[in-house]
Amino acid sequence: MLKNKKNNKVMKLAAITILFIIVQGCGENVDKSEKKDNAITALSLDDKVESHIHDNSTHTHTSKRILKPEDTQQLWIFPESKDKLGSGGLLQIYMDPESHPDASSGFSKYELGIGGALPEHKHNKTEEIAYFLSGTGIVISYENDERKETIVKEGYVWYTAPGEWHSFQNTGNEPLKLVFATVPNAKHGLLDFFKNVGVEPGTEPSNTLSAEEFAKLASDNDLILKPVKID
């Protein structure tokens, strides 16, 4: 009888020992699995970081990050003569597709002379964001096909979406100055149009284009002139 009790106790102890070993083994496997998963996750994150770093390193970074006034391309737009800007505009191009091909937008400064104005036009692909630095003028826009004139001055921001007819005029007694961004920074856009019609300061303006040729040049560079109504 005592022998049977002893045998039962030994068997119970053996069973508990085996169960403990099995549970411990499972815990180690789970631990190893978690460590493996963590290692895979870490590797995956490392790959992403390395990939991101690699992507950044493939950019040329040849474009200037800090631009001074002397870095700009300066043009006279519709000057009165080679010696006088008059009611024309002084354009300073800081960023365009040539200087900053990886940039999302172009960036320029424009000074419109006293009494100056741009013809009403629209851009099918380009949006513009302008900030007025000084001077006084009016912005021409359309709401429900109704022409609207809004007075603008220092501190005003002007946004124009693609497809919207617009223009602006200098109504003050000093140049109307603004900086503006063009999005996207694409070739054959507004800045390319200005490059084609503008001249370097002190250069004789060119008047060789006919009205039809001028309109085509504008259209080819996403600047569509508003048809003039004849009463």
Residue frames relative to the residue before (quaternion, step in Angstrom):
aa qw qx qy qz dx dy dz
M 1.0000 0.0000 0.0000 0.0000 0.00 0.00 0.00
L 0.6699 0.4848 -0.2838 0.4854 3.56 0.91 -0.95
K 0.6232 0.5467 -0.3308 0.4509 3.53 1.08 -0.76
N 0.6558 0.5101 -0.3132 0.4600 3.60 0.96 -0.86
K 0.6420 0.5189 -0.3247 0.4617 3.58 0.98 -0.82
K 0.6453 0.5253 -0.3134 0.4576 3.55 1.01 -0.84
N 0.6502 0.5151 -0.3129 0.4626 3.55 1.01 -0.88
N 0.6430 0.5228 -0.3244 0.4560 3.60 0.99 -0.84
K 0.6477 0.5197 -0.3181 0.4573 3.58 0.99 -0.83
V 0.6427 0.5187 -0.3166 0.4665 3.59 1.01 -0.84
M 0.6601 0.5129 -0.3070 0.4549 3.58 0.96 -0.88
K 0.6400 0.5197 -0.3242 0.4639 3.57 1.01 -0.85
L 0.6549 0.5197 -0.3040 0.4568 3.56 0.97 -0.93
A 0.6468 0.5185 -0.3109 0.4649 3.57 1.03 -0.85
A 0.6474 0.5247 -0.3148 0.4544 3.58 1.00 -0.88
I 0.6497 0.5126 -0.3128 0.4661 3.60 0.97 -0.90
T 0.6423 0.5357 -0.3170 0.4473 3.57 1.01 -0.90
I 0.6606 0.5081 -0.2978 0.4657 3.57 0.96 -0.98
L 0.6482 0.5213 -0.3129 0.4584 3.59 0.98 -0.92
F 0.6431 0.5278 -0.3168 0.4555 3.60 0.99 -0.85
I 0.6486 0.5187 -0.3083 0.4639 3.58 1.00 -0.87
I 0.6501 0.5232 -0.3125 0.4538 3.58 0.99 -0.90
V 0.6650 0.5047 -0.2972 0.4633 3.59 0.91 -1.00
Q 0.6571 0.5153 -0.3059 0.4573 3.56 0.96 -0.93
G 0.6348 0.5343 -0.3159 0.4601 3.57 1.06 -0.81
C 0.6427 0.5190 -0.3147 0.4675 3.57 1.01 -0.85
G 0.6435 0.5254 -0.3178 0.4569 3.56 1.00 -0.87
E 0.6538 0.5070 -0.3142 0.4656 3.56 0.97 -0.82
N 0.6430 0.5251 -0.3230 0.4543 3.57 1.03 -0.81
V 0.6446 0.5092 -0.3173 0.4739 3.54 1.03 -0.91
D 0.6316 0.5492 -0.3144 0.4480 3.52 1.02 -0.90
K 0.6679 0.4969 -0.2861 0.4745 3.53 0.96 -0.98
S 0.6438 0.5300 -0.3177 0.4514 3.55 1.03 -0.88
E 0.6576 0.5029 -0.3048 0.4709 3.57 0.99 -0.91
K 0.6454 0.5155 -0.3205 0.4636 3.56 0.99 -0.85
K 0.6390 0.5259 -0.3152 0.4645 3.55 1.04 -0.83
D 0.6540 0.5100 -0.3039 0.4689 3.56 0.99 -0.95
N 0.6533 0.5157 -0.3077 0.4611 3.54 0.99 -0.90
A 0.6412 0.5244 -0.3151 0.4632 3.54 1.03 -0.82
I 0.6450 0.5154 -0.3106 0.4710 3.58 1.03 -0.87
T 0.6460 0.5192 -0.3151 0.4624 3.57 1.00 -0.91
A 0.6583 0.5106 -0.3042 0.4618 3.55 0.92 -0.94
L 0.6431 0.5230 -0.3098 0.4658 3.55 1.00 -0.86
S 0.6421 0.5313 -0.3090 0.4583 3.52 1.03 -0.89
L 0.6608 0.4981 -0.2982 0.4756 3.57 0.97 -0.89
D 0.6300 0.5323 -0.3300 0.4592 3.55 1.03 -0.84
D 0.6328 0.5379 -0.3247 0.4526 3.55 1.03 -0.88
K 0.6559 0.5170 -0.3091 0.4549 3.56 1.01 -0.92
V 0.6531 0.5057 -0.3159 0.4669 3.56 0.96 -0.88
E 0.6579 0.5034 -0.3073 0.4683 3.55 0.93 -0.94
S 0.6428 0.5240 -0.3169 0.4602 3.55 1.01 -0.86
H 0.6485 0.5158 -0.3132 0.4639 3.57 0.98 -0.89
I 0.6541 0.5029 -0.3096 0.4726 3.55 0.95 -0.90
H 0.6484 0.5245 -0.3109 0.4559 3.54 0.98 -0.84
D 0.6380 0.5279 -0.3266 0.4556 3.56 1.01 -0.87
N 0.6670 0.4977 -0.3081 0.4610 3.56 0.95 -0.88
S 0.6742 0.5171 -0.3073 0.4287 3.55 0.98 -0.82
T 0.6093 0.5640 -0.3637 0.4223 3.58 1.21 -0.34
H 0.5316 0.6114 -0.4205 0.4083 3.63 1.24 -0.26
T 0.5418 -0.6668 0.4099 0.3062 3.53 -0.99 0.85
H 0.1256 -0.8253 0.5355 0.1280 3.60 1.03 -0.83
T 0.3810 0.7282 -0.4904 0.2900 3.58 1.09 0.63
S 0.5888 0.5861 -0.3699 0.4159 3.61 1.21 -0.39
K 0.5236 -0.6377 0.4644 0.3216 3.56 -1.09 0.70
R 0.3284 -0.7447 0.5504 0.1860 3.55 -1.03 0.83
I 0.7442 0.2315 -0.1523 0.6078 3.57 1.15 -0.61
L 0.0858 -0.8223 0.5626 -0.0019 3.56 -0.67 1.14
K 0.2406 -0.7608 0.5912 0.1173 3.55 -0.93 0.97
P 0.6758 -0.4892 0.3422 0.4323 3.62 -1.17 0.35
E 0.6697 0.5074 -0.3051 0.4484 3.59 1.04 -0.75
D 0.5941 0.5687 -0.3656 0.4359 3.60 1.28 -0.19
T 0.5903 0.6193 -0.3600 0.3720 3.57 1.22 -0.35
Q 0.3999 -0.6367 0.5883 0.2975 3.50 -1.37 0.29
Q 0.1560 -0.8179 0.5504 0.0614 3.59 -0.56 1.14
L 0.0004 -0.7999 0.5982 -0.0469 3.54 -0.93 0.98
W 0.3098 -0.6854 0.6179 0.2291 3.51 -1.23 0.57
I 0.1704 -0.7841 0.5918 0.0765 3.57 -0.82 1.03
F 0.8397 -0.0885 -0.0065 0.5358 3.58 -0.63 1.23
P 0.1261 0.8159 -0.5553 0.1008 3.65 0.71 1.00
E 0.6008 -0.5712 0.4242 0.3644 3.54 -1.27 0.44
S 0.7661 -0.1317 0.1091 0.6196 3.58 1.07 -0.80
K 0.6948 -0.4650 0.3212 0.4448 3.57 -1.24 -0.01
D 0.7322 0.4032 -0.2259 0.5002 3.58 1.22 -0.43
K 0.7820 0.2634 -0.1291 0.5500 3.58 1.24 -0.26
L 0.3860 -0.7294 0.5198 0.2210 3.56 -0.81 1.05
G 0.1606 -0.8238 0.5264 0.1361 3.57 0.99 -0.82
S 0.7974 -0.2517 0.2115 0.5060 3.57 -0.90 -0.96
G 0.4532 0.6872 -0.4487 0.3479 3.59 1.27 0.19
G 0.4900 -0.6745 0.4756 0.2806 3.55 -1.28 -0.20
L 0.2949 -0.7067 0.6116 0.1987 3.55 -1.19 0.64
L 0.0947 -0.8051 0.5853 0.0143 3.59 -0.62 1.17
Q 0.0717 -0.7639 0.6407 0.0288 3.55 -0.98 0.96
I 0.1661 -0.8079 0.5621 0.0615 3.58 -0.43 1.23
Y 0.2031 -0.7908 0.5713 0.0842 3.56 -0.62 1.19
M 0.8066 0.0307 0.0365 0.5892 3.57 0.89 -0.99
D 0.1423 0.7639 -0.6194 0.1120 3.55 -0.93 0.96
P 0.7404 -0.4222 0.2533 0.4576 3.64 -1.19 0.08
E 0.6445 0.5229 -0.3299 0.4498 3.60 1.12 -0.55
S 0.7522 0.4031 -0.2229 0.4712 3.59 0.81 -0.99
H 0.8015 0.1179 -0.0321 0.5854 3.59 1.10 -0.76
P 0.0824 -0.8568 0.5078 0.0353 3.63 0.48 1.16
D 0.6907 0.4705 -0.2852 0.4694 3.63 1.15 -0.51
A 0.5407 0.6378 -0.4014 0.3737 3.61 1.24 -0.20
S 0.4950 -0.6743 0.4707 0.2807 3.57 -1.12 0.70
S 0.8060 0.1513 -0.0763 0.5672 3.61 1.15 -0.49
G 0.4149 -0.6408 0.5729 0.2983 3.50 -1.32 0.38
F 0.1242 -0.7927 0.5933 0.0640 3.58 -1.22 0.39
S 0.0750 0.8096 -0.5713 0.1121 3.57 -0.82 1.07
K 0.2962 -0.6955 0.6155 0.2229 3.51 -1.41 0.16
Y 0.0745 -0.8061 0.5870 0.0083 3.57 -0.96 0.87
E 0.0907 -0.7667 0.6342 0.0417 3.56 -1.04 0.87
L 0.1623 -0.7972 0.5784 0.0598 3.56 -0.49 1.20
G 0.4575 -0.7286 0.4484 0.2424 3.55 -0.72 1.15
I 0.6868 -0.4755 0.3572 0.4180 3.56 -1.34 0.33
G 0.8195 0.1837 -0.1716 0.5151 3.55 -0.80 1.07
G 0.5172 0.6752 -0.3969 0.3449 3.58 1.27 -0.05
A 0.0080 -0.7789 0.6270 -0.0077 3.54 -1.30 0.47
L 0.3252 -0.6992 0.5918 0.2347 3.55 -1.25 0.45
P 0.5306 -0.6163 0.4563 0.3612 3.62 -1.05 0.63
E 0.5603 -0.5951 0.4434 0.3679 3.58 -1.11 0.59
H 0.1036 0.7951 -0.5799 0.1440 3.53 -0.89 1.01
K 0.1871 -0.7472 0.6158 0.1657 3.55 -1.35 -0.05
H 0.2814 -0.7112 0.6124 0.1999 3.53 -1.37 0.22
N 0.3726 -0.7515 0.4989 0.2179 3.58 -0.75 0.98
K 0.7973 0.2841 -0.1295 0.5165 3.59 1.09 -0.68
T 0.7218 0.4688 -0.2299 0.4544 3.57 1.18 -0.50
E 0.1504 -0.7430 0.6410 0.1206 3.55 -1.12 0.73
E 0.2152 -0.7869 0.5711 0.0912 3.55 -1.13 0.72
I 0.0765 -0.7532 0.6513 0.0510 3.54 -1.17 0.72
A 0.0299 -0.8244 0.5638 -0.0388 3.58 -0.56 1.19
Y 0.1396 -0.7535 0.6374 0.0801 3.53 -1.21 0.69
F 0.3120 -0.7752 0.5249 0.1619 3.58 -0.68 1.12
L 0.2999 -0.7901 0.5195 0.1262 3.55 -0.77 1.13
S 0.7813 -0.1658 0.1484 0.5831 3.56 0.95 -0.88
G 0.6518 0.4982 -0.3885 0.4194 3.54 -1.29 0.33
T 0.3223 -0.7238 0.5776 0.1965 3.53 -1.37 0.01
G 0.1477 0.7931 -0.5806 0.1098 3.55 -1.02 0.77
I 0.3824 -0.6794 0.5511 0.2974 3.52 -1.30 -0.32
V 0.2725 -0.7191 0.6175 0.1653 3.52 -1.17 0.71
I 0.2291 -0.7669 0.5890 0.1111 3.54 -0.94 0.95
S 0.1029 0.7770 -0.6118 0.1068 3.58 -0.79 1.05
Y 0.3391 -0.7346 0.5529 0.1993 3.55 -1.32 0.09
E 0.0404 -0.7627 0.6453 0.0135 3.53 -1.08 0.87
N 0.8231 -0.0739 -0.0179 0.5628 3.56 -0.58 1.23
D 0.6800 -0.5157 0.2521 0.4562 3.55 1.01 1.02
E 0.5729 0.5692 -0.3942 0.4386 3.60 1.23 0.23
R 0.4285 -0.7199 0.4918 0.2369 3.56 -0.76 1.12
K 0.0580 -0.8062 0.5884 -0.0223 3.55 -0.91 1.00
E 0.1530 -0.7750 0.6085 0.0757 3.58 -0.99 0.90
T 0.0598 -0.8052 0.5898 -0.0146 3.56 -0.82 1.07
I 0.4039 -0.7064 0.5264 0.2463 3.58 -0.83 0.97
V 0.0445 -0.7896 0.6120 0.0019 3.58 -0.97 0.91
K 0.0335 0.7784 -0.6257 0.0384 3.54 -1.23 0.61
E 0.8080 -0.2860 0.1916 0.4781 3.56 -1.32 -0.16
G 0.7985 0.2911 -0.2366 0.4708 3.57 -0.95 0.97
Y 0.5778 0.5831 -0.3860 0.4210 3.61 1.24 -0.19
V 0.2186 -0.7462 0.6162 0.1253 3.56 -1.17 0.72
W 0.1284 -0.7937 0.5940 0.0255 3.55 -0.97 0.94
Y 0.0731 -0.7957 0.6011 0.0093 3.57 -0.70 1.12
T 0.0546 -0.7856 0.6163 0.0036 3.55 -0.97 0.94
A 0.2789 -0.7708 0.5553 0.1405 3.57 -0.69 1.12
P 0.6323 -0.5126 0.3962 0.4248 3.60 -1.18 0.37
G 0.7948 0.3249 -0.2411 0.4523 3.55 -1.07 0.80
E 0.6159 0.5525 -0.3509 0.4385 3.61 1.27 -0.08
W 0.4048 -0.6877 0.5483 0.2503 3.57 -0.91 0.97
H 0.1460 0.8009 -0.5656 0.1313 3.59 -0.91 0.86
S 0.0633 0.7582 -0.6487 0.0193 3.53 -1.38 0.22
F 0.1032 -0.7830 0.5988 0.1330 3.56 -1.28 -0.06
Q 0.2021 -0.7774 0.5910 0.0743 3.54 -1.25 0.61
N 0.3830 -0.6783 0.5738 0.2528 3.52 -1.24 0.57
T 0.0718 -0.8214 0.5658 0.0062 3.59 -0.54 1.16
G 0.5900 0.5982 -0.3555 0.4095 3.58 1.28 0.03
N 0.5544 -0.6070 0.4579 0.3385 3.55 -1.32 -0.23
E 0.6896 0.3366 -0.2805 0.5767 3.56 1.23 0.62
P 0.6652 -0.4893 0.3457 0.4456 3.64 -1.16 0.32
L 0.3381 -0.7034 0.5882 0.2119 3.56 -1.11 0.75
K 0.0923 -0.8437 0.5288 -0.0060 3.57 -0.34 1.29
L 0.0951 0.7851 -0.6061 0.0848 3.55 -1.02 0.86
V 0.2427 -0.6970 0.6394 0.2156 3.54 -1.32 0.29
F 0.0148 -0.8256 0.5639 -0.0167 3.57 -1.01 0.72
A 0.2856 -0.7308 0.6002 0.1554 3.52 -1.25 0.66
T 0.1733 -0.7628 0.6152 0.0988 3.55 -1.10 0.75
V 0.0518 -0.8057 0.5890 -0.0349 3.55 -0.76 1.11
P 0.5241 -0.2630 -0.8013 0.1189 1.61 -1.54 1.99
N 0.5575 -0.5808 0.4791 0.3497 3.51 -1.38 0.20
A 0.2146 0.8339 -0.4698 0.1944 3.54 0.66 1.17
K 0.5484 -0.5702 0.4920 0.3635 3.52 -1.26 0.47
H 0.7979 0.2211 -0.2180 0.5166 3.55 -1.23 0.60
G 0.4527 0.6449 -0.4776 0.3886 3.52 0.88 1.05
L 0.8151 -0.2827 0.1915 0.4680 3.54 -1.33 -0.26
L 0.6754 0.4984 -0.3091 0.4471 3.61 0.89 -0.87
D 0.6162 0.5308 -0.3421 0.4706 3.59 1.11 -0.64
F 0.6060 0.5434 -0.3520 0.4622 3.58 1.08 -0.71
F 0.6690 0.4966 -0.3014 0.4637 3.58 0.87 -0.96
K 0.6296 0.5353 -0.3394 0.4493 3.59 1.02 -0.74
N 0.6794 0.5055 -0.2841 0.4496 3.57 1.05 -0.77
V 0.7534 0.3686 -0.2091 0.5028 3.59 1.03 -0.74
G 0.6430 0.5505 -0.3227 0.4235 3.59 1.19 -0.43
V 0.2089 -0.7493 0.6128 0.1391 3.54 -1.33 0.30
E 0.5814 -0.5545 0.4465 0.3938 3.56 -1.21 0.37
P 0.5980 -0.5717 0.4086 0.3856 3.61 -1.03 0.71
G 0.7888 0.2770 -0.2296 0.4983 3.56 -0.91 0.96
T 0.6036 0.5391 -0.3549 0.4681 3.57 1.34 0.12
E 0.5577 -0.6146 0.4437 0.3382 3.55 -1.05 0.78
P 0.4148 -0.7130 0.4987 0.2662 3.62 -0.74 0.98
S 0.3798 -0.7254 0.5319 0.2160 3.56 -1.10 0.73
N 0.0674 -0.7992 0.5973 0.0096 3.55 -0.90 0.98
T 0.3320 0.7950 -0.4537 0.2278 3.54 1.15 0.65
L 0.6175 0.5705 -0.3515 0.4119 3.62 1.18 -0.38
S 0.3889 -0.6785 0.5697 0.2526 3.53 -1.05 0.81
A 0.6907 -0.4606 0.3415 0.4407 3.58 -1.28 0.19
E 0.6594 0.5061 -0.3068 0.4636 3.59 1.01 -0.82
E 0.6600 0.5015 -0.3046 0.4691 3.58 0.98 -0.85
F 0.6315 0.5307 -0.3250 0.4625 3.56 1.04 -0.79
A 0.6617 0.5084 -0.3011 0.4615 3.59 0.93 -0.93
K 0.6576 0.5028 -0.3128 0.4658 3.60 1.02 -0.80
L 0.6297 0.5257 -0.3328 0.4651 3.58 0.99 -0.83
A 0.6482 0.5124 -0.3122 0.4688 3.57 0.98 -0.84
S 0.6785 0.5013 -0.2897 0.4521 3.57 0.85 -0.99
D 0.6443 0.5349 -0.3183 0.4444 3.59 1.01 -0.80
N 0.7441 0.3418 -0.1959 0.5396 3.57 1.23 -0.45
D 0.5989 -0.6320 0.3256 0.3685 3.55 1.12 0.87
L 0.5619 0.5168 -0.4388 0.4740 3.56 0.95 0.91
I 0.0596 -0.8270 0.5586 -0.0242 3.56 -0.18 1.33
L 0.3348 -0.7673 0.5173 0.1777 3.56 -0.58 1.18
K 0.4609 -0.6741 0.5047 0.2802 3.57 -1.00 0.86
P 0.4679 -0.6777 0.4808 0.3010 3.61 -0.80 0.95
V 0.3801 -0.7235 0.5313 0.2231 3.54 -0.98 0.88
K 0.3525 -0.7352 0.5442 0.1977 3.53 -0.86 1.02
I 0.1872 -0.7773 0.5932 0.0941 3.55 -0.86 0.96
D 0.2812 -0.7825 0.5359 0.1467 3.58 -0.55 1.19
